[in-house]
Amino acid sequence: MQFPAGFYRGAALCSFASAFTTLGLIFLPRFYQPVPDFEARMALIGNPAYVLRSWIYLLHPFLVFTAALAIAMRCRFRAAGAATIGLLGFGLWGITEAGQQALTLVALDRNWRAAWPAADEAARELIRNHVAVYDVLWDSMYFLLLIGFLLGNIFLARAAWSWPGLGRWVSAVLVAAALLTLLILVPELGGPVLFGGATDWLYPLIQPAGRALIGVWLWRDAVDDRPGNG
């Protein structure tokens, strides 16, 4: 199977776009957090920054997965096993994160938050119970997507390492993303917060730049997709 240069250039544009969506996911919460109580949390649906971030959150995994697909296809002739496992990992992450945000947009925002202002006390108690279940489901899906993201980055890093030149730098940023994910995952497993919460400042430095670099690589090497050259 061969992919045209346009596929890689399109994936490069998706990777560039994902650098901006990453920045949005990181910095937009500063315009509406923290909320002091449940009432304020339910009122977030009226905050433009929250609404914008919610839709960015849904779009983001599709952009990143498209770039991951292009990386895997670019490296499939040199490291087919690593590319395949890495793509499966990113697939697990992307499906879980998109599903997680669809749950937020439809169940939490469109239904429970919209119904909250006019609800009587009995209905509000029911909404509180629904939101409590939503929170547990969201946390469970977050745990799962971290596992997928960790595996995806590790194995795509191995696949990209097989590509000389800029591919080695792409491998390095994928390794950095895997290490960041591991730092986030350890507390989810009940372990300590490592390095004083370094992910809070490392993530904005590494992830957007890394996704921009992936875009450069995919755009620059968007031709010659033949078994003898891939």
Secondary structure, 3 states (H helix, E strand, C coil): CCCCHHHHHHHHHHHHHHHHHHHHHHHHHHHCCCCCCHHHHHHHHHCHHHHHHHHHHHHHHHHHHHHHHHHHHHCCCCCHHHHHHHHHHHHHHHHHHHHHHHHHHHHHHHHHHHHCCCCCHHHHHHHHHHHHHHHHHHHHHHHHHHHHHHHHHHHHHHHHHCCCCHHHHHHHHHHHHHHHHHHHHHHHCCCCCHHHCCHHHHHHHHHHHHHHHHHHHHHHCCCCCCCCCC
